[in-house]
Amino acid sequence: MIPVQLTLEGLYSYQERQTIDFKNLTESGLFGIFGAVGSGKSSILEAISFALYGETERLNARDKRAYNMMNLKSNRSFIEFDFFNFENKKFRATREFKRNSKNFDDVKPSNVVFYEWKENRWEPLEHVNPEKIINLTYANFKRTIIIPQGQFKEFLELGATDRTNMMKEIFNLYRFDLQNNVSGLNAKNKSELDQLEGQLKGFEEINEEQIAAQKEDLTLLQKKFDDVKKEFSEIDKKYQLQKNLKTDFELLNEKQESFKKLSLGKTDIDLLEKQTERFDQIFKLFNPLLNEKNKLQKEIDFKQKEKGIQSEVLAKTEAKFNLLKKDIEAILPQYEGLEQSKIKENDLRLILQMLQFSDEIKILKNRTEKGSEKVKEVAENQKNIKEKIDVLVKNSELLKSQRLDAQLLLNVGNWFSKKRNLTEILQAQLKKADDLNLEIQKIFEELKPFTIDVETFKNDFKLKNDTLETQKKSLSEKRNQLEVQQQLAHFANELHDGESCPLCGALEHPDIVEFEDVKSELSAVAEQIIAIENQQKELQQTSSEIEKILAKKKFFESQLKTEKEAFDHIKTEVDTLQNIFIWKEFNAENEPDFELKRQQSFDLEKQIETLSQEISQEQNKLEKERESLDKLNKALEDFKLKENEVETKFKTNQSNLKNLFWEEFSKKSVEEVEERFQNLSKSNLKTEHEYQNLIQQEKELSPKFAEQKAVSEQLGKRIAELEKEISENRTVLIQYLTDYQFNNLEEVETILAQEINVQNNRNQIQKFRIDFETLKNGVEELSLKLKGFSFDESQFAALETHFKTGENELKTANDNVVKLSSEIDRLEKEFKKKEDLLKELAKLQKRADHLKIMTNLFKGAGFVQYVSSIYLRQLCDHANIRFHRMTRNQLSLQLNENNDFEIVDFLNEGRSRSVKTLSGGQSFQVSLSLALALAESVQANAQAKKNFFFIDEGFGTQDLESVNVVFETLTNLQKENRIVGIISHVEELKEKMPVSLNIIKDEERGSLIF
């Protein structure tokens, strides 16, 4: 990730909107952000983390994060962060939250939106998951890109287990945790083994001997089937011969009966055939002629009716046409004089415009005179304003020479503010120590009733408890003996001769032992045990109560020590602050005098600002006067041009007059000329429209009249043609009646009225003829075929019974063969399946052995820990490259057998020691080396071409020489295509930075970035 720009507003100490452009900073490869303690340096990193992930190190969601992050003087917090990801794509993250105007403590949760820069504009994304963009979780982001204050040594001080877990997450070592995978495979393999073994139990009785025995039985059954089949074949031949003979005799009787019935209807069929042929002949001759006659008569009637209608329409059209011609002849003289009338109309239009131009020229001349006077007035105002501005500028310069340096006031004010804050913190710290002393005194009072020795009370209580436990054990043993004795007494009382003993089984009991009743003694022992247990409980409760009081005492003493150390540290800061007061113009012990001078300086600034505002106002006035003068000059010029333009138009119109003269109308009003013009224009327009309308009507009516006339004539011709056709039709009909000996047309119509279906009748007749001949031929053929044969029904019944018996025997023999064959096929398939299952079982058993070895290998995430140790050693080797250079090869980092970091000290014979023995400066050096190595590895996994790394910690622990070494290390990172940002208050480091930002906290305006 490479930062581009960060904008803050209303966040922590940032009250006003501040923007950081990282472009110049990142181009240098190494940059710093510097400022005093509490100025707001670390807030920049928190803003970046919160913009991306919605998380901060100082606050979590339970800490009213939105309220506490917002500046108390602001009602809105806003963060906007632009950056490039590892794919060199540009993104923007924005977060905003607002304060409830009715409830100061209520701050609504932040609204977050992510954008991507595409096609020269920001396009919002559908998700707000930074891991998809940066390819890092928040935890890895803190460890590899931005390391927050207080967590720089986190990786170095992590325990072996936590460090291994972190390595798993950062380098995705979970992919080497194959324990669950192997366990799953093992479970699956075991399940398959169990299923396979269950399947094999169903094949236990299937073997080769069983299959061979079944095949021998099949051979015997097949031989029996062949014998039965041969015998049945001879019976079948006899049966089929008799069966066919029976069928033929039955069919002959059937056909003879049918032929007798069919012969009875032959006379009716002959009559039907004669009627059908007569109807068909008459229909084909007369039906077309009669249809044609009816059709022609209908058309003649329709045409005659239509002719009557068309004759009436033609008469009306002719009358209308003659009237239209008369109207055209009446308006023609007016239309012919229309051209001269339009010329006169145009002259009136020109004269009307000339009258308007005359009035406009008068108005423009009047405006020109007034405009010249206004220009002179504005020029005078402009001169007065310039003189006033000169006086104000002189007064402002005089006040500026009297004011104090703003940076000086800011620095001294920050000093007094810091001193005031430290003094208040010192008093508060002193009060905390006093309160803790009171709490510790109260705890001593709580311990007095117990009368114990704080150093030895645990051993004293343990001795008492051990004594009670010994007594309790002794009593428990005694109780057990008494219970055994009581049970034996019960058994003894239950023994009777002839009944078996429940312990030894004997039937005779010659010498039964007598026992005393121990019930009361057993009860007394139980009460003593309960009393001892109650004493132990009381002792335990007292011990727990004392331990709680002592733990509270230890806690308060630890707090007291911490508060005293904090008091001493703050006291040192106050003394240090007193020594750095270097401003001779002010007294370090007289803050009111400084405040008075600062207030005077503020008042002077306000006066200067007031004068600046007055100067700005007068300059605005002067600018407005200049603009007004320019506008007036331009308007004056426009008036003159307009006047010339109107005069030119007037002369042009006068030259275009044809029939009328200007002198006749120059004295008349515009309204009078306008009325005359409108009347003439309307008259001309009316004449033109009426004439064109009449001509248009003539054009439309003339073709209609001609068309109507033609239609009427055509209808007369068509009626004559139809009457001729119907006369010819009548002649043909009379000729056909004569030829076929009909007296009149009614006889023909009577025959045709029968509506005989010729085709159906012919089909019926043809079917009868075919059936008649077919039956006749069939009877003759069967009679000839059966000549000399006879059929006995009783003999056929006996043969049929014999046939069915043989058929059943054959079916039974065949079923036995098929059934046994199927069983043998089934057994052979099952045997083959058993062989396959046994092979599969051997494979699964072998796989189970291998999985057992793998389970032992990956058990307890041991393989992951092994891979993690390899990554850690590589990380350690990379870190040592820089750590050696920082310590001049005096120290080295290594991992011991427990994967814990150790330091190898070459100044002490290369012996190893704990990293906790390092000084603060050395811890910073080794932590920085590890952090850089870790960042390189993680960002390499994230596929970033250019890496960014931000440090907020540690340089205050380094001496001047160590700072030089660290700075040299950071400078070398530029050659490795790394960008490093540093947050610090160390002045020596600031002087070495090629480029940096300064953060200053103003009491009124909050944190400001320079």
Salt bridges, closest charged atoms under 4 A:
GLU9 OE1 - ARG17 NE 2.95
GLU9 OE1 - ARG76 NH1 3.04
GLU16 OE2 - ARG1005 NE 2.89
GLU46 OE2 - ARG58 NE 2.69
GLU55 OE1 - ARG65 NH1 3.47
GLU57 OE2 - LYS142 NZ 2.99
GLU80 OE2 - ARG92 NH1 3.55
ASP82 OD1 - ARG92 NE 2.73
GLU87 OE1 - LYS89 NZ 3.84
GLU96 OE2 - ARG76 NE 2.58
GLU116 OE1 - LYS118 NZ 3.75
GLU123 OE2 - ARG121 NH2 3.19
GLU154 OE2 - ARG143 NH2 3.67
GLU157 OE2 - LYS153 NZ 3.49
ASP194 OD2 - LYS190 NZ 3.48
ASP248 OD2 - LYS785 NZ 3.05
GLU250 OE2 - LYS246 NZ 4.00
ASP270 OD2 - LYS266 NZ 3.64
ASP270 OD1 - ARG769 NH2 2.75
GLU273 OE1 - ARG769 NH2 2.83
GLU277 OE1 - ARG762 NH2 3.26
ASP280 OD2 - LYS284 NZ 3.26
ASP280 OD2 - ARG762 NH2 2.80
GLU299 OE2 - ARG718 NH2 3.01
GLU345 OE2 - ARG349 NH2 3.68
GLU377 OE2 - LYS374 NZ 3.88
ASP435 OD2 - LYS431 NZ 3.27
GLU445 OE2 - LYS448 NZ 3.22
GLU446 OE2 - LYS552 NZ 3.81
ASP466 OD2 - LYS462 NZ 3.18
GLU521 OE2 - LYS478 NZ 3.72
GLU533 OE2 - LYS472 NZ 3.28
GLU557 OE2 - LYS553 NZ 2.68
GLU573 OE2 - HIS569 NE2 2.78
ASP575 OD1 - LYS571 NZ 3.47
GLU589 OE1 - LYS419 NZ 3.84
GLU591 OE2 - ARG420 NH1 2.46
ASP593 OD2 - LYS597 NZ 3.67
GLU595 OE2 - ARG598 NH2 3.05
GLU605 OE2 - ARG403 NH1 3.37
GLU618 OE2 - LYS388 NZ 3.22
GLU618 OE2 - LYS621 NZ 3.52
GLU623 OE1 - ARG626 NH1 3.86
ASP638 OD2 - LYS634 NZ 3.63
GLU645 OE2 - LYS649 NZ 3.58
GLU688 OE1 - LYS342 NZ 3.02
GLU721 OE1 - ARG718 NH1 3.29
ASP771 OD2 - LYS767 NZ 3.00
GLU793 OE2 - LYS246 NZ 3.89
ASP815 OD2 - LYS811 NZ 3.07
GLU823 OE2 - ARG826 NH2 2.71
GLU828 OE2 - LYS215 NZ 3.09
ASP836 OD1 - LYS832 NZ 3.21
ASP900 OD1 - ARG163 NH1 3.99
ASP905 OD2 - ARG913 NE 3.35
GLU909 OE1 - ARG911 NH2 3.00
GLU936 OE2 - ARG882 NH2 2.64
GLU936 OE2 - ARG978 NH1 3.39
GLU961 OE2 - ARG888 NH2 2.46
GLU976 OE1 - ARG882 NH2 2.71
GLU1003 OE2 - ARG420 NH2 3.45
